[in-house]
Structure formats: C-alpha cells, structure tokens
C-alpha cells in the first residue's frame, strides 16, 4: 500500500458559505488543501495537463486536478506509480487530485470490452493487452497506488439513446458496483474521500432511483454521470433539475465531463459544485480561445494584425502579455508555443469564470451576472 505523504491533520469536510437561488458557494476541505466551490478541475489525464507545466496550471488558480485511472493503470502502471510515491510526487502536484474510476474510458472502447457482474474486461488501446477492471481493483488503483485524494466508484456509463430498460439494468449494476466500491474503500480512510456516481440516462425516475440507492450506501460526495454524451445542452439542464432534487445538499455535487462555459453557468445556477472537462486545453491546442464574449478562432485571418491581447484585465500572462497577432502567427507557423499559450489562457479563463460566479453568489448578484453573461454570449436564460 502506498505511504501517502504531504498531508496535514485536517480531514475531509464540506461547507456551504452562501446561497443565491439554488446557486451556492462553499469549500471542500481536504488534507492537501481547500477547494473553493464552484470549482473547475483541469484534466491531467495521464499525469499531465496537456501542453501545460504544473506551475502554469497552479498560476491559473486551480485548487484541484483530475487524473484518469484507466490511462494511468496502462501507463506508467499502478504498481509503478506506487513504487514512485504516488501521482502527487510523480507529477509534482501538491494540491488535491480526484481520479475518474476509468468507467467512462472503458465505455468508449466499444468493441474492445466485455461487461460482466464482476467488472469489465478490456483490451488496451495502446498495445491490445488484456485487463480486468473491477470495483475493487479500481479502488486499489486510485486509493492505494495513485494516492488520489478523491476517489470515484466504478460505474457503467451507457450511450445516449439507450432504452429505459437498458438504462435500468445499467444503473442497477452501477449501484451494486457502488456498494462493492464502498466495501473495498473501507471506513477508515480519513485522508481520502469516496464519491458515488448517479446514473440513469435521461429518465427522471431512474435518476431518482440511482440517487436514492447511493444515499443508502453513503458517500462523501455525489457525482452526476452519463451527461454531456450527446443529449444537448437543454436536455442536460432538464435532467440536472430533476436529479438534483434527489441529491442531499450537505455534500459536494460534481457534474462529470462538463463542459462549455454556458454549461458551467447553468449548472452552477442549479446547485452544482464541481466540474471537469478537457475542453479548455483541447480547444487551445486547436486554436480556439474562450473569452468573456464567447469563443474565437485565433487562426482566422482577421487576427493577423490585431495587436490587442486576448484579455488585458486577466492575471494570466498568456491572456495579457501576448497579442492576438502573435498567437495567430504561432498557429500559422505550427509552433508548439501557440498551443501552450492558448491552453494556458483557456484554463485561466475557466478559473476566472468560476471566481466571477463565486463572487456573484456571495454578493447575491448571481441572477444579474448570469443574465449579463448570457446576453454577451447571445443566449437566453433557461
């Protein structure tokens, strides 16, 4: 078992600080630091936030990173990570880390996996080698080898468009896996927390059923999975509305794999506390910059002689220190620096957005700020 170092004596606790409608601010206190909520978690899939250094990620104001169990178990491997002191030491990140259980990535393998009550057998997308991921193995990898601060249960994510019957069978399997995950995690890990994952596709009755099953088991936090898989923004919001009615308010609520700024804004309005998504860095690597007036494509010819920065008021060097013309040149010249700077800017923007929303909620101005942002983005309040 990994001997995790770098903790203080404080255990996990979640507290709400302010409410404005259903939107809320709070803090998730962990032994490795406090996570201000609503919080956006940059995605460090394979022990790296793509194109970014740890120092650059920290400079954006991120309180927590997300790592991925599926990718880390394949490379460098759970046992090797444990021998090297765990993910924090390996990548040089001393703040909290949450790991996805690997269920979503296994779901995306389609024909390369075989599901059973025991778990999921799959072939590596890297070399075709065969692996078995069970709830117990996922917990072992996350808690004992990777050294995650927040561990996720193993669940099954099903495709958008699945039938009610298929979604019911899936969520019942995920609920049984949730109990096994909790049993494997045990009740004595004071320095690590376990979250359950609500499934049920787009069916309100199944979302309620899944949430109630997880509450009966008991977790330190509750995630909402199986969204942002093709259902569209409005349907996602509708499912959030009905799902959150059945999730307790005294625990952190985490919407997995979401998303665009509009998705974050509307989810915060409904009471979500935590988010993760690859979009900021993925967009940045392809020339898309997110701004307070919506996304722009820096590769467009109109930016070739635009000497203004992306955001002169930002504290992120990538946002205020370089002109759009220079960023345009970097992408046209296929210089790697362009991908780094735009990823850095996007992560900074996402953290600034979260900070902006936290301040609005605390000042009871969330309704006005929400309306203003939607107006700037050419959208309407749902």
Residue pairs with C-beta under 8 A, 6 or more apart in sequence:
1 82
1 144
2 82
2 85
2 86
2 144
2 145
2 146
2 147
4 86
4 88
4 147
4 191
5 85
5 89
6 32
6 88
6 94
7 31
7 32
7 191
8 31
8 32
9 31
10 29
10 30
10 31
11 31
11 190
11 191
12 28
12 29
12 30
12 31
12 190
12 193
12 220
13 28
13 29
14 26
14 27
14 28
14 29
14 220
14 221
14 250
14 251
14 252
15 26
15 27
15 29
16 24
16 25
16 26
16 249
16 250
17 24
17 25
17 26
17 27
17 362
18 24
18 25
18 361
18 362
18 364
19 361
20 360
20 361
20 362
20 364
20 365
20 366
20 367
21 269
21 366
21 367
22 244
22 269
22 270
22 271
23 38
23 268
23 269
23 270
23 271
23 357
23 361
23 366
24 37
24 271
24 273
24 361
25 36
25 37
25 38
25 358
25 361
25 362
26 37
26 252
26 273
27 34
27 35
27 36
27 37
28 34
28 35
28 37
28 39
28 221
28 252
28 273
28 274
29 35
30 96
30 149
30 150
30 193
31 149
31 191
32 88
32 94
32 95
32 96
32 149
33 63
33 64
33 95
33 96
34 63
35 63
35 64
35 96
35 274
36 63
36 354
36 358
37 252
37 273
37 274
37 358
38 264
38 268
38 272
38 273
38 274
38 275
38 354
38 357
38 358
39 63
39 64
39 273
39 274
39 275
39 354
40 62
40 264
40 275
40 276
40 277
40 350
40 351
40 353
40 354
41 62
41 64
41 65
41 66
41 98
41 274
41 275
41 276
42 49
42 52
42 57
42 60
42 62
42 65
42 66
42 276
42 280
42 281
42 347
42 350
43 49
43 65
43 66
43 68
43 276
43 277
43 278
43 281
44 57
44 65
44 66
44 67
44 91
44 93
44 97
45 67
45 68
45 71
45 278
46 68
46 71
46 72
46 75
47 67
47 72
47 76
47 87
47 90
47 91
48 91
49 57
49 65
49 281
49 343
49 347
50 278
50 281
50 282
50 285
50 343
51 281
51 284
51 285
51 336
51 339
51 340
51 343
52 281
52 340
52 343
52 344
52 347
54 91
54 92
54 93
56 340
56 344
56 347
57 65
57 93
57 347
58 95
59 316
59 317
59 348
60 316
60 344
60 347
60 348
60 350
60 351
61 348
61 351
61 352
61 355
62 95
62 347
62 351
63 95
63 96
64 95
64 96
64 97
64 98
64 149
64 150
65 93
65 95
65 96
65 97
65 98
66 97
66 98
66 99
66 100
66 276
67 87
67 97
67 98
67 99
67 100
67 146
67 148
68 99
68 100
68 102
68 105
69 99
69 100
69 101
69 102
69 138
69 141
69 142
69 146
70 100
70 102
70 105
70 106
70 133
71 105
72 78
72 81
72 87
72 99
72 141
72 146
73 102
73 131
73 133
73 141
74 124
74 126
74 131
75 126
76 84
76 90
78 140
78 141
78 145
78 146
79 145
81 87
81 90
81 145
81 146
81 147
82 144
82 145
82 147
84 90
85 147
86 145
86 146
86 147
87 93
87 97
87 99
87 146
87 147
87 148
88 94
88 97
88 147
96 149
96 150
97 146
97 147
97 148
97 149
97 150
98 148
98 149
98 150
98 151
98 152
98 195
98 276
99 142
99 146
99 148
99 150
99 151
99 152
100 152
100 256
101 138
101 142
101 151
101 152
101 153
101 154
101 155
101 181
101 197
102 133
102 138
102 141
102 154
103 120
103 138
103 154
103 155
103 156
103 157
103 197
103 225
104 157
104 225
104 256
104 257
106 113
106 120
106 122
106 133
107 113
107 156
107 157
107 158
107 159
109 122
109 123
109 125
112 122
112 123
112 125
113 120
113 121
113 122
113 123
114 120
114 121
114 122
115 156
115 173
117 173
117 176
118 132
118 134
119 132
119 133
119 134
119 135
119 137
119 154
119 177
120 132
120 133
120 156
121 130
121 131
121 132
121 133
122 130
122 131
122 133
123 129
123 130
123 131
124 130
124 131
133 154
134 154
134 180
135 153
135 154
135 177
135 178
135 180
135 181
135 184
136 180
136 181
136 184
138 153
138 154
138 181
139 151
139 154
139 181
139 184
139 185
139 194
140 184
142 148
142 151
142 152
143 151
143 185
143 189
143 192
148 192
149 191
149 192
149 193
150 192
150 193
150 194
150 195
150 220
150 221
151 185
151 192
151 193
151 194
151 195
152 194
152 195
152 197
152 223
153 174
153 177
153 178
153 181
153 182
153 194
153 195
153 196
153 197
153 219
154 177
154 181
155 174
155 177
155 178
155 197
155 199
155 225
156 170
156 173
156 174
156 177
156 199
157 199
157 225
157 226
157 229
158 166
158 167
158 170
158 199
158 201
158 226
159 229
159 230
160 201
160 202
160 229
160 230
160 231
161 230
162 170
162 201
164 201
164 203
164 206
167 199
167 200
167 201
167 203
167 206
168 206
168 209
170 199
170 201
171 199
171 200
171 206
171 209
171 210
171 213
174 197
174 199
174 210
175 210
175 213
175 214
175 217
178 196
178 197
178 213
178 214
178 217
178 219
179 217
181 194
181 196
182 194
182 196
182 217
182 218
182 219
185 192
185 194
193 220
193 221
194 219
194 220
195 219
195 220
195 221
195 222
195 223
195 252
195 254
196 214
196 217
196 219
196 221
196 222
196 223
197 214
197 222
197 223
197 224
197 225
197 256
198 207
198 210
198 211
198 214
198 222
198 223
198 224
198 225
198 243
198 247
199 206
199 207
199 210
199 225
199 226
200 206
200 207
200 208
200 209
200 210
200 226
200 243
201 226
202 231
202 235
202 239
204 239
204 242
204 243
207 239
207 242
207 243
207 246
208 242
208 243
208 245
208 246
211 222
211 243
211 246
211 247
212 246
214 222
215 247
215 248
219 251
220 251
220 252
221 251
221 252
221 253
221 254
221 274
222 247
222 248
222 251
222 252
222 253
222 254
223 253
223 254
223 255
223 256
224 240
224 243
224 247
224 253
224 254
224 255
224 256
224 272
225 256
225 257
227 236
227 239
227 240
227 255
227 256
227 257
227 258
228 236
228 256
228 257
228 258
228 259
228 263
228 277
229 257
231 239
233 260
233 262
233 263
233 266
234 382
236 258
236 263
237 266
237 267
237 270
237 382
240 255
240 266
240 267
240 270
240 272
241 270
244 253
244 270
244 271
244 272
247 253
249 271
252 273
252 274
253 271
253 272
253 273
253 274
254 272
254 273
254 274
254 275
255 267
255 272
255 274
255 275
256 276
257 276
257 277
258 264
258 267
258 275
258 276
258 277
259 275
259 277
259 279
260 279
261 290
261 350
261 353
261 373
261 377
262 374
262 377
262 379
264 275
264 350
264 353
264 354
264 357
265 353
265 357
265 370
265 373
265 374
266 382
267 275
268 357
268 361
269 366
269 370
279 346
280 290
280 343
280 346
280 347
280 349
280 350
281 343
281 346
281 347
283 289
283 290
283 295
283 342
283 346
284 339
284 341
284 342
284 343
284 344
284 345
284 346
284 347
285 339
285 342
285 343
287 297
287 298
287 299
287 331
287 338
287 342
288 295
288 296
288 297
288 298
288 342
288 346
289 295
289 296
289 298
289 310
289 327
289 342
289 345
289 346
289 349
290 346
290 349
290 350
291 310
291 311
291 349
292 311
292 349
292 373
292 376
293 376
293 377
294 376
294 377
294 378
296 303
298 324
298 327
298 328
298 331
298 338
298 342
299 328
299 331
299 332
300 328
303 324
303 325
303 327
303 328
304 325
304 328
304 329
305 325
306 323
306 324
306 325
306 328
307 323
307 324
307 325
308 323
308 324
309 319
309 320
309 321
309 322
309 323
309 324
310 318
310 319
310 320
310 322
310 324
310 327
310 345
311 319
311 320
311 345
311 349
312 319
312 320
313 320
314 320
314 345
314 348
314 349
314 352
315 348
315 352
316 344
316 345
316 347
316 348
316 349
316 352
317 344
318 340
318 341
318 342
318 344
318 345
318 348
319 345
319 348
319 349
322 341
327 338
327 341
327 342
329 335
330 337
330 338
330 341
331 338
331 342
356 369
357 366
357 369
360 366
360 368
360 369
360 370
370 381
371 381
374 380
374 381
